[in-house]
Amino acid sequence: MNYYFLGIGGIGMSALARFFHRRGDKVCGYDRTPSPLTDELRAEGIDIHFEDNPDLIPSEVDLVVYTPAVPEETLEFKALKQRGVKMEKRSQVLGEVTRGKRCIAVAGSHGKTTTTTMIAHLLSNAPCGCSAFLGGISKNFDSNLLVNPKSEYVVVEADEYDRSFLQLYPYMAVITATDPDHLDIYGTHEHMMEAYLQFANQVEPDGHLFLKEGIFVRDNGEPFVEYGAHHHDHEHEHHHHEGGHHASSFTLHTPCSTYTARGIEADYYAINVRNYNGNLFFDLRTPDGVLFDLELQGAPLVNVENAVAASAVALRCGLDQYQLRNGLKSFAGVRRRFDYRIREKELVYIDDYAHHPNEIRSTIEAVRFLYPGKRVVGIFQPHLYSRTRDFADDFAQVLQTLDEVIMMPIYPAREKPILGVTSSMVLRKMETMSKYLCTPDQVLELVPALCPDVVLTLGAGDIDRLVPRLETVLRENML
């Protein structure tokens, strides 16, 4: 087969491109700008160009794989459409690739990349093994793709953008969070929740769903769903919605269990969480008993919750407590997910993909937990005009909990500017006076002058291009 990828440099697109290339298919593609990821793909033998030029498209193309991030007015998109070549979205292709396998899909407005990667790591170090399509670069695999032809399991990140995850019919699924996001697609939080519920009900009849405790509950405390199947495997009664509750219009038919790291009402939960020399320890309560002193090395606090979800899946796949314990301890994390760039006594620099207010809040809370009393400087690049508009007040509220806030201009991605929506708009909403608006070059000058103990870079845009430069400047300043 001859595959042509429009937007090949995306994290999900590149995993598929690698999969087909490794399988022996002919793969090439276009992306708007080069990046470290496209450099890696080219080094692996995949032909990529960065000019929107139909003349550069190969004459033989059997299937075009594209992402909604590529505008339909792109010259190559229009030329391929006119040529009549078969075109499928990335999500459709991922659905086809995973069909016939025991697919484990992780969805959620945040936490899904780390949870997906953690599940893949746990299974890959156990006899069952797995293949995986990840939404980030695993530090253990040094890739976003894992291929194991002998395993029946394939672990995938289920992206809610553009309702992509509805192409999947998983054997097991995890939903980590359902905070409002991508309202440019869904319109309302309610419509977004309906899509999550549809995804949940697409789990295979003999499969299982793992829900973060409370995510299908409305703000007023009423359930978003009623449970048409057993909520969990053991006979707890505290989750069932009995008579007297307000009825919901939606029914969840998939057998499911709940998990949490904050509370004791779920089927799987963490207790006795503690920090020792920058590593986290916790005890895991499961329906079958307690696993004591599980360890996560150099992890943020939110990873305890991700680990509870990953552990629940792994145990259901047949891992014993020793395989689980060793897998969690050896999990190295994901690039750009609480990613330590500098971890010295005099300075810590952490890079994180957080781009939603709740993700940023979790990252800052993790830093405050691990480094109490330290002076924290955060650099944030908003991602999308629409998200900045929708959550401007929330961004302002959470960012002002930093000791110093540096904002970069909005990264537009697929969007055109919205009148009046800028990074300055968010800065004006902050009550703190310790705030700055900077270009990348200005960031490199300002951050060392602020004498930080901990530096955070936050965002899902091209702020990753700044990270190695900032690391170099900070290291030079330490000498």
C-alpha positions, -999 to +999 in steps of 0.1 A: +000+000+000+011+036-007+001+059+022+002+097+020-002+116+053-015+152+054-002+166+087+023+138+093+041+156+121+012+153+145+017+130+174-012+107+165-005+109+128+032+101+132+024+069+152+003+056+123+029+066+098+055+047+118+032+017+120+027+014+083+063+021+075+075-006+099+050-030+083+067-024+049+042-001+033+053+030+013+048+061+035+054+098+028+037+130+037+034+167+042+035+190+072+035+227+075+067+231+095+096+208+105+099+196+141+120+172+161+093+146+154+094+150+117+132+149+119+129+115+136+105+102+109+128+113+081+157+096+099+136+064+099+133+066+061+099+084+057+099+111+030+084+144+042+082+178+026+071+211+041+058+230+011+021+230+003+027+220-033+006+194-051+035+187-075+053+171-046+026+145-040+037+110-053+019+097-084+009+065-067-013+070-036-037+043-024-049+061+007-046+096+021-046+099+059-054+133+071-061+152+103-088+179+110-059+201+119-051+204+082-075+230+066-095+218+036-083+249+017-048+235+018-037+231-019-026+195-014-059+186+002-079+201-027-056+185-053-060+150-037-098+155-035-099+164-072-077+134-081-103+111-064-079+094-041-095+076-012-092+098+019-097+089+056-093+107+088-067+095+112-094+084+136-110+062+109-077+045+101-069+039+138-103+023+142-096+000+113-061-009+126-074-018+160-104-038+148-102-075+157-078-068+185-084-064+222-083-027+221-078-008+254-088+029+248-082+058+271-103+089+267-106+121+288-101+158+287-068+154+306-047+125+319-052+103+289-017+104+275+000+094+307-026+068+315-023+053+280+014+052+282+014+038+317-009+009+307+012+002+276+044+001+298+027-022+324+015-047+298+046-046+277+066-058+308+042-087+314+037-119+295+006-107+278+025-078+261+008-052+239+010-029+209+003+008+214-005+040+196+004+068+221-004+105+222+031+113+235+066+101+234+071+074+260+105+078+277+106+040+283+100+032+246+115+065+232+086+064+207+049+069+204+045+035+188+049+000+202+044-031+180+040-066+193+025-089+167+022-117+193-001-098+216-038-096+213-039-062+232-035-028+215-035+003+237-046+035+222-053+071+232-089+079+223-091+116+212-124+134+218-116+162+194-139+160+163-156+130+180-126+109+168-130+084+196-163+073+183-144+053+156-133+029+183-151-001+197-128-011+226-126-042+247-117-021+277-119+017+281-109+043+306-124+078+309-102+100+330-120+134+329-149+151+312-141+188+318-156+212+292-133+214+262-134+216+224-167+235+227-159+248+191-168+212+181-195+203+207-212+236+213-221+227+249-207+206+277-239+185+276-233+176+240-197+167+248-209+145+276-233+127+252-203+119+230-184+104+260-214+083+269-217+070+233-180+061+235-186+043+268-215+023+254-193+012+224-172-010+247-176-046+237-203-066+256-177-088+274-154-059+281-152-034+309-152+004+315-132+022+341-146+056+351-130+082+373-153+086+402-179+114+397-173+123+361-208+115+350-223+137+377-237+171+369-226+203+387-258+202+407-250+167+420-276+149+398-263+119+378-258+125+341-264+088+335-283+059+350-266+026+351-282-001+329-255-026+337-237-036+369-216-007+380-188-029+392-178-065+399-183-066+436-214-060+457-210-024+468-243-005+469-230+030+474-229+038+436-263+026+425-289+052+417-320+041+436-355+054+435-359+090+447-330+103+426-338+125+396-340+104+365-314+110+337-321+109+300-290+088+294-282+051+302-248+036+305-251-001+295-214-010+298-203-029+330-180-005+348-158+002+378-148+035+393-114+047+405-100+078+423-070+090+441-091+113+463-116+095+484-126+060+494-159+056+476-146+041+444-139+005+434-102+012+431-086+040+451-053+052+465-047+058+501-017+069+523-001+089+495+033+103+505+063+120+491+098+107+499+128+123+482+107+133+452+092+099+447+056+091+454+044+061+474+008+049+479-014+020+488-039+007+463-073-006+475-089-029+449-120-051+451-097-080+459-077-063+487-049-038+493-015-035+475+009-017+498+037+007+491+035+011+453+061+035+440+062+061+413+096+077+407+099+114+401+062+117+394+036+145+399+008+140+423-018+136+395+001+105+384-012+086+414-047+089+399-034+078+365-016+049+382-048+038+399-066+037+365-037+019+348-034-006+376-071-014+375-067-022+337-035-041+342-049-063+370-080-071+348-055-081+321-041-107+345-009-090+358+000-101+393+011-077+421+048-082+415+045-074+377+024-044+386+047-032+413+078-035+391+060-018+362+049+012+381+084+017+397+101+015+363+077+039+345+098+068+333+070+090+321+061+108+289+080+137+272+063+170+279+042+154+307+058+167+340+090+163+321+121+171+342+146+190+321+167+201+351+165+185+385+193+199+407+193+211+443+196+248+432+171+246+403+143+225+390+129+229+354+098+210+344+081+211+310+045+201+308+019+199+280-009+213+302-032+235+282-065+234+300-071+253+333-076+220+353-045+205+338-025+236+348-040+235+382-029+199+387+006+206+375+010+236+399-004+216+428+021+188+420+050+213+421+038+228+453+035+193+469+070+182+458+087+216+464+069+233+492+080+269+498+099+272+466+096+302+442+079+290+411+080+308+377+056+296+350+057+303+313+024+296+295+015+296+258-023+295+253-034+270+227-063+280+204-082+313+203-115+296+211-101+278+242-086+310+255-119+328+250-139+301+267-117+297+297-101+332+301-113+337+337-102+301+347-068+306+331-063+339+350-074+324+383-051+293+381-020+311+367-020+338+393-012+310+419+023+310+405+049+334+420+057+349+386+036+344+354+050+348+319+025+346+290+034+340+254+012+349+224-016+324+216-007+295+194-035+294+168-031+258+155-060+253+131-078+285+140-080+321+127-078+350+152-109+360+172-113+397+177-102+408+212-089+374+222-053+376+231-029+366+259-031+402+272-068+396+278-059+369+303-032+389+319-056+418+325-078+394+345-051+384+369-049+402+403-012+396+407+013+422+396+040+396+389+030+390+353+046+395+319+039+392+282+069+379+263+081+366+230+103+334+231+135+354+229+123+377+257+115+347+279+152+335+276+163+369+290+137+373+317+135+339+334+171+339+348+166+375+360+136+364+381+159+340+402+135+310+403+137+279+423+114+260+400+106+269+363+075+255+345+068+257+308+032+250+300+012+246+268+004+225+238+016+247+210+051+253+197+064+262+231+083+229+229+107+246+205+116+270+233+123+242+259+158+231+248+169+267+244+156+277+279+172+246+294+206+257+279+202+292+292+193+280+327+221+256+329+246+283+318+232+306+345+238+279+372+275+278+365 
